[in-house]
């Protein structure tokens, strides 16, 4: 019999894949169980931010330039906040994913005869996470983004500090080239790796949803026992916060120094939040067809049970009949009429997505939190907070 904590069930999201193995090879990560989060954050800052500051200082672009580097919040937030947050998210995945995946077997949701199929689903997910082709695509996209930034340098406001007005690419200097060819690509690769992990998690959840899971219609979580899945949402909170921080920092620069009307960004912010929710909640949507069918069948079965139970109650206490077979009425797990009615209400309230509002709010807050200071520039903070609270909780 397979043990619930068997390592073959462990989909770590982080330990599989070329990115992890390259970091192990260069001693950035000590071992499979020690991701060296603090050390890697320190090294990332030394590689992505410190050289830019030093080169810009030497080139006179840090403070005294017509558009100095210190004004470009996006550069600093990308290196000092966003990249560290993407690394922190790996630590959360290391903690939560083994427990989440193992719970399918430990809780009995995966029947004993379904364990080989469940194991195959985990192996398929591991192969996807370990895909060299996927990593090559991520690196390739990062390179293309860097090439686009170089060829359209005057349209990249984030790099205006590095480019001398009216001059060619040679005026970028070491600071500008380092930012375009090192710092931005590192951020793009780390973010791209997380987007690929979202895809792999979706594929895994979709495969599991196809199994004959032993869902419990009257489970208190109202998703048949799948409620533990929402614990994994916290893994993506730092990832969303990282992307939101970079976006908000660039918006803040444009609002303060380029006269952009902050309210003109309102619709773009709404689109961004919806996009974030669509991407990072997509793995849980994989269970929607399963739970829809489960709710429909459960309502049918428990509706029939209530009908039979009600008929027996009516025959015994209203019509005064003597029942030969009244096991249903005396069943201790069902109890009196009020109890079976409450059971049916639980079945009626089965959700089609294994997420509660609380889990969704985590991602919404992570997406909106860095944007609040930006909109506060052009809107009274009291009014902004009121609108935010209404959006989240009303």
Secondary structure as a PSIPRED ss2 file (coil, helix, strand):
# PSIPRED VFORMAT (PSIPRED V4.0)

   1 X C   1.000  0.000  0.000
   2 X C   1.000  0.000  0.000
   3 X C   1.000  0.000  0.000
   4 X C   1.000  0.000  0.000
   5 X C   1.000  0.000  0.000
   6 X C   1.000  0.000  0.000
   7 X H   0.000  1.000  0.000
   8 X H   0.000  1.000  0.000
   9 X H   0.000  1.000  0.000
  10 X C   1.000  0.000  0.000
  11 X C   1.000  0.000  0.000
  12 X C   1.000  0.000  0.000
  13 X C   1.000  0.000  0.000
  14 X C   1.000  0.000  0.000
  15 X C   1.000  0.000  0.000
  16 X C   1.000  0.000  0.000
  17 X C   1.000  0.000  0.000
  18 X H   0.000  1.000  0.000
  19 X H   0.000  1.000  0.000
  20 X H   0.000  1.000  0.000
  21 X H   0.000  1.000  0.000
  22 X H   0.000  1.000  0.000
  23 X H   0.000  1.000  0.000
  24 X H   0.000  1.000  0.000
  25 X H   0.000  1.000  0.000
  26 X C   1.000  0.000  0.000
  27 X C   1.000  0.000  0.000
  28 X C   1.000  0.000  0.000
  29 X C   1.000  0.000  0.000
  30 X C   1.000  0.000  0.000
  31 X E   0.000  0.000  1.000
  32 X C   1.000  0.000  0.000
  33 X C   1.000  0.000  0.000
  34 X E   0.000  0.000  1.000
  35 X C   1.000  0.000  0.000
  36 X C   1.000  0.000  0.000
  37 X H   0.000  1.000  0.000
  38 X H   0.000  1.000  0.000
  39 X H   0.000  1.000  0.000
  40 X H   0.000  1.000  0.000
  41 X H   0.000  1.000  0.000
  42 X H   0.000  1.000  0.000
  43 X H   0.000  1.000  0.000
  44 X H   0.000  1.000  0.000
  45 X H   0.000  1.000  0.000
  46 X H   0.000  1.000  0.000
  47 X H   0.000  1.000  0.000
  48 X H   0.000  1.000  0.000
  49 X H   0.000  1.000  0.000
  50 X H   0.000  1.000  0.000
  51 X H   0.000  1.000  0.000
  52 X H   0.000  1.000  0.000
  53 X H   0.000  1.000  0.000
  54 X H   0.000  1.000  0.000
  55 X H   0.000  1.000  0.000
  56 X H   0.000  1.000  0.000
  57 X H   0.000  1.000  0.000
  58 X H   0.000  1.000  0.000
  59 X H   0.000  1.000  0.000
  60 X C   1.000  0.000  0.000
  61 X C   1.000  0.000  0.000
  62 X C   1.000  0.000  0.000
  63 X C   1.000  0.000  0.000
  64 X C   1.000  0.000  0.000
  65 X C   1.000  0.000  0.000
  66 X C   1.000  0.000  0.000
  67 X C   1.000  0.000  0.000
  68 X C   1.000  0.000  0.000
  69 X H   0.000  1.000  0.000
  70 X H   0.000  1.000  0.000
  71 X H   0.000  1.000  0.000
  72 X C   1.000  0.000  0.000
  73 X H   0.000  1.000  0.000
  74 X H   0.000  1.000  0.000
  75 X H   0.000  1.000  0.000
  76 X H   0.000  1.000  0.000
  77 X H   0.000  1.000  0.000
  78 X H   0.000  1.000  0.000
  79 X H   0.000  1.000  0.000
  80 X H   0.000  1.000  0.000
  81 X H   0.000  1.000  0.000
  82 X H   0.000  1.000  0.000
  83 X H   0.000  1.000  0.000
  84 X H   0.000  1.000  0.000
  85 X H   0.000  1.000  0.000
  86 X H   0.000  1.000  0.000
  87 X H   0.000  1.000  0.000
  88 X H   0.000  1.000  0.000
  89 X H   0.000  1.000  0.000
  90 X H   0.000  1.000  0.000
  91 X H   0.000  1.000  0.000
  92 X H   0.000  1.000  0.000
  93 X H   0.000  1.000  0.000
  94 X H   0.000  1.000  0.000
  95 X H   0.000  1.000  0.000
  96 X H   0.000  1.000  0.000
  97 X H   0.000  1.000  0.000
  98 X H   0.000  1.000  0.000
  99 X H   0.000  1.000  0.000
 100 X H   0.000  1.000  0.000
 101 X H   0.000  1.000  0.000
 102 X H   0.000  1.000  0.000
 103 X H   0.000  1.000  0.000
 104 X H   0.000  1.000  0.000
 105 X H   0.000  1.000  0.000
 106 X H   0.000  1.000  0.000
 107 X C   1.000  0.000  0.000
 108 X C   1.000  0.000  0.000
 109 X C   1.000  0.000  0.000
 110 X C   1.000  0.000  0.000
 111 X C   1.000  0.000  0.000
 112 X H   0.000  1.000  0.000
 113 X H   0.000  1.000  0.000
 114 X H   0.000  1.000  0.000
 115 X H   0.000  1.000  0.000
 116 X H   0.000  1.000  0.000
 117 X H   0.000  1.000  0.000
 118 X H   0.000  1.000  0.000
 119 X H   0.000  1.000  0.000
 120 X H   0.000  1.000  0.000
 121 X H   0.000  1.000  0.000
 122 X H   0.000  1.000  0.000
 123 X H   0.000  1.000  0.000
 124 X H   0.000  1.000  0.000
 125 X H   0.000  1.000  0.000
 126 X H   0.000  1.000  0.000
 127 X H   0.000  1.000  0.000
 128 X H   0.000  1.000  0.000
 129 X H   0.000  1.000  0.000
 130 X C   1.000  0.000  0.000
 131 X C   1.000  0.000  0.000
 132 X H   0.000  1.000  0.000
 133 X H   0.000  1.000  0.000
 134 X H   0.000  1.000  0.000
 135 X H   0.000  1.000  0.000
 136 X H   0.000  1.000  0.000
 137 X H   0.000  1.000  0.000
 138 X H   0.000  1.000  0.000
 139 X H   0.000  1.000  0.000
 140 X H   0.000  1.000  0.000
 141 X H   0.000  1.000  0.000
 142 X H   0.000  1.000  0.000
 143 X H   0.000  1.000  0.000
 144 X H   0.000  1.000  0.000
 145 X H   0.000  1.000  0.000
 146 X H   0.000  1.000  0.000
 147 X H   0.000  1.000  0.000
 148 X H   0.000  1.000  0.000
 149 X H   0.000  1.000  0.000
 150 X H   0.000  1.000  0.000
 151 X H   0.000  1.000  0.000
 152 X C   1.000  0.000  0.000
 153 X H   0.000  1.000  0.000
 154 X H   0.000  1.000  0.000
 155 X H   0.000  1.000  0.000
 156 X C   1.000  0.000  0.000
 157 X H   0.000  1.000  0.000
 158 X H   0.000  1.000  0.000
 159 X H   0.000  1.000  0.000
 160 X H   0.000  1.000  0.000
 161 X H   0.000  1.000  0.000
 162 X H   0.000  1.000  0.000
 163 X C   1.000  0.000  0.000
 164 X C   1.000  0.000  0.000
 165 X C   1.000  0.000  0.000
 166 X C   1.000  0.000  0.000
 167 X C   1.000  0.000  0.000
 168 X C   1.000  0.000  0.000
 169 X H   0.000  1.000  0.000
 170 X H   0.000  1.000  0.000
 171 X H   0.000  1.000  0.000
 172 X H   0.000  1.000  0.000
 173 X H   0.000  1.000  0.000
 174 X H   0.000  1.000  0.000
 175 X H   0.000  1.000  0.000
 176 X H   0.000  1.000  0.000
 177 X H   0.000  1.000  0.000
 178 X H   0.000  1.000  0.000
 179 X H   0.000  1.000  0.000
 180 X H   0.000  1.000  0.000
 181 X H   0.000  1.000  0.000
 182 X H   0.000  1.000  0.000
 183 X H   0.000  1.000  0.000
 184 X H   0.000  1.000  0.000
 185 X H   0.000  1.000  0.000
 186 X H   0.000  1.000  0.000
 187 X H   0.000  1.000  0.000
 188 X H   0.000  1.000  0.000
 189 X H   0.000  1.000  0.000
 190 X H   0.000  1.000  0.000
 191 X H   0.000  1.000  0.000
 192 X H   0.000  1.000  0.000
 193 X H   0.000  1.000  0.000
 194 X H   0.000  1.000  0.000
 195 X H   0.000  1.000  0.000
 196 X H   0.000  1.000  0.000
 197 X H   0.000  1.000  0.000
 198 X H   0.000  1.000  0.000
 199 X H   0.000  1.000  0.000
 200 X H   0.000  1.000  0.000
 201 X H   0.000  1.000  0.000
 202 X H   0.000  1.000  0.000
 203 X H   0.000  1.000  0.000
 204 X H   0.000  1.000  0.000
 205 X H   0.000  1.000  0.000
 206 X H   0.000  1.000  0.000
 207 X H   0.000  1.000  0.000
 208 X H   0.000  1.000  0.000
 209 X H   0.000  1.000  0.000
 210 X C   1.000  0.000  0.000
 211 X C   1.000  0.000  0.000
 212 X C   1.000  0.000  0.000
 213 X C   1.000  0.000  0.000
 214 X C   1.000  0.000  0.000
 215 X C   1.000  0.000  0.000
 216 X C   1.000  0.000  0.000
 217 X C   1.000  0.000  0.000
 218 X C   1.000  0.000  0.000
 219 X C   1.000  0.000  0.000
 220 X C   1.000  0.000  0.000
 221 X C   1.000  0.000  0.000
 222 X C   1.000  0.000  0.000
 223 X C   1.000  0.000  0.000
 224 X C   1.000  0.000  0.000
 225 X C   1.000  0.000  0.000
 226 X C   1.000  0.000  0.000
 227 X H   0.000  1.000  0.000
 228 X H   0.000  1.000  0.000
 229 X H   0.000  1.000  0.000
 230 X H   0.000  1.000  0.000
 231 X H   0.000  1.000  0.000
 232 X H   0.000  1.000  0.000
 233 X H   0.000  1.000  0.000
 234 X H   0.000  1.000  0.000
 235 X H   0.000  1.000  0.000
 236 X H   0.000  1.000  0.000
 237 X H   0.000  1.000  0.000
 238 X H   0.000  1.000  0.000
 239 X H   0.000  1.000  0.000
 240 X H   0.000  1.000  0.000
 241 X H   0.000  1.000  0.000
 242 X H   0.000  1.000  0.000
 243 X H   0.000  1.000  0.000
 244 X H   0.000  1.000  0.000
 245 X H   0.000  1.000  0.000
 246 X H   0.000  1.000  0.000
 247 X H   0.000  1.000  0.000
 248 X H   0.000  1.000  0.000
 249 X H   0.000  1.000  0.000
 250 X H   0.000  1.000  0.000
 251 X H   0.000  1.000  0.000
 252 X H   0.000  1.000  0.000
 253 X H   0.000  1.000  0.000
 254 X H   0.000  1.000  0.000
 255 X H   0.000  1.000  0.000
 256 X H   0.000  1.000  0.000
 257 X H   0.000  1.000  0.000
 258 X C   1.000  0.000  0.000
 259 X C   1.000  0.000  0.000
 260 X C   1.000  0.000  0.000
 261 X C   1.000  0.000  0.000
 262 X H   0.000  1.000  0.000
 263 X H   0.000  1.000  0.000
 264 X H   0.000  1.000  0.000
 265 X H   0.000  1.000  0.000
 266 X H   0.000  1.000  0.000
 267 X H   0.000  1.000  0.000
 268 X H   0.000  1.000  0.000
 269 X H   0.000  1.000  0.000
 270 X H   0.000  1.000  0.000
 271 X H   0.000  1.000  0.000
 272 X H   0.000  1.000  0.000
 273 X H   0.000  1.000  0.000
 274 X H   0.000  1.000  0.000
 275 X H   0.000  1.000  0.000
 276 X H   0.000  1.000  0.000
 277 X H   0.000  1.000  0.000
 278 X H   0.000  1.000  0.000
 279 X H   0.000  1.000  0.000
 280 X H   0.000  1.000  0.000
 281 X C   1.000  0.000  0.000
 282 X H   0.000  1.000  0.000
 283 X H   0.000  1.000  0.000
 284 X H   0.000  1.000  0.000
 285 X H   0.000  1.000  0.000
 286 X C   1.000  0.000  0.000
 287 X C   1.000  0.000  0.000
 288 X H   0.000  1.000  0.000
 289 X H   0.000  1.000  0.000
 290 X H   0.000  1.000  0.000
 291 X H   0.000  1.000  0.000
 292 X H   0.000  1.000  0.000
 293 X H   0.000  1.000  0.000
 294 X H   0.000  1.000  0.000
 295 X H   0.000  1.000  0.000
 296 X H   0.000  1.000  0.000
 297 X H   0.000  1.000  0.000
 298 X H   0.000  1.000  0.000
 299 X H   0.000  1.000  0.000
 300 X H   0.000  1.000  0.000
 301 X H   0.000  1.000  0.000
 302 X H   0.000  1.000  0.000
 303 X H   0.000  1.000  0.000
 304 X H   0.000  1.000  0.000
 305 X H   0.000  1.000  0.000
 306 X H   0.000  1.000  0.000
 307 X H   0.000  1.000  0.000
 308 X H   0.000  1.000  0.000
 309 X H   0.000  1.000  0.000
 310 X H   0.000  1.000  0.000
 311 X H   0.000  1.000  0.000
 312 X H   0.000  1.000  0.000
 313 X H   0.000  1.000  0.000
 314 X H   0.000  1.000  0.000
 315 X H   0.000  1.000  0.000
 316 X H   0.000  1.000  0.000
 317 X H   0.000  1.000  0.000
 318 X H   0.000  1.000  0.000
 319 X C   1.000  0.000  0.000
 320 X C   1.000  0.000  0.000
 321 X C   1.000  0.000  0.000
 322 X C   1.000  0.000  0.000
 323 X C   1.000  0.000  0.000
 324 X C   1.000  0.000  0.000
 325 X C   1.000  0.000  0.000
 326 X C   1.000  0.000  0.000
 327 X H   0.000  1.000  0.000
 328 X H   0.000  1.000  0.000
 329 X H   0.000  1.000  0.000
 330 X H   0.000  1.000  0.000
 331 X C   1.000  0.000  0.000
 332 X C   1.000  0.000  0.000
 333 X C   1.000  0.000  0.000
 334 X C   1.000  0.000  0.000
 335 X C   1.000  0.000  0.000
 336 X C   1.000  0.000  0.000
 337 X H   0.000  1.000  0.000
 338 X H   0.000  1.000  0.000
 339 X H   0.000  1.000  0.000
 340 X H   0.000  1.000  0.000
 341 X H   0.000  1.000  0.000
 342 X H   0.000  1.000  0.000
 343 X H   0.000  1.000  0.000
 344 X H   0.000  1.000  0.000
 345 X H   0.000  1.000  0.000
 346 X H   0.000  1.000  0.000
 347 X H   0.000  1.000  0.000
 348 X H   0.000  1.000  0.000
 349 X C   1.000  0.000  0.000
 350 X C   1.000  0.000  0.000
 351 X C   1.000  0.000  0.000
 352 X C   1.000  0.000  0.000
 353 X C   1.000  0.000  0.000
 354 X C   1.000  0.000  0.000
 355 X C   1.000  0.000  0.000
 356 X C   1.000  0.000  0.000
 357 X H   0.000  1.000  0.000
 358 X H   0.000  1.000  0.000
 359 X H   0.000  1.000  0.000
 360 X H   0.000  1.000  0.000
 361 X H   0.000  1.000  0.000
 362 X H   0.000  1.000  0.000
 363 X H   0.000  1.000  0.000
 364 X H   0.000  1.000  0.000
 365 X H   0.000  1.000  0.000
 366 X H   0.000  1.000  0.000
 367 X H   0.000  1.000  0.000
 368 X H   0.000  1.000  0.000
 369 X H   0.000  1.000  0.000
 370 X H   0.000  1.000  0.000
 371 X H   0.000  1.000  0.000
 372 X H   0.000  1.000  0.000
 373 X H   0.000  1.000  0.000
 374 X H   0.000  1.000  0.000
 375 X H   0.000  1.000  0.000
 376 X H   0.000  1.000  0.000
 377 X H   0.000  1.000  0.000
 378 X H   0.000  1.000  0.000
 379 X C   1.000  0.000  0.000
 380 X C   1.000  0.000  0.000
 381 X H   0.000  1.000  0.000
 382 X H   0.000  1.000  0.000
 383 X H   0.000  1.000  0.000
 384 X H   0.000  1.000  0.000
 385 X H   0.000  1.000  0.000
 386 X H   0.000  1.000  0.000
 387 X H   0.000  1.000  0.000
 388 X H   0.000  1.000  0.000
 389 X H   0.000  1.000  0.000
 390 X H   0.000  1.000  0.000
 391 X H   0.000  1.000  0.000
 392 X H   0.000  1.000  0.000
 393 X H   0.000  1.000  0.000
 394 X C   1.000  0.000  0.000
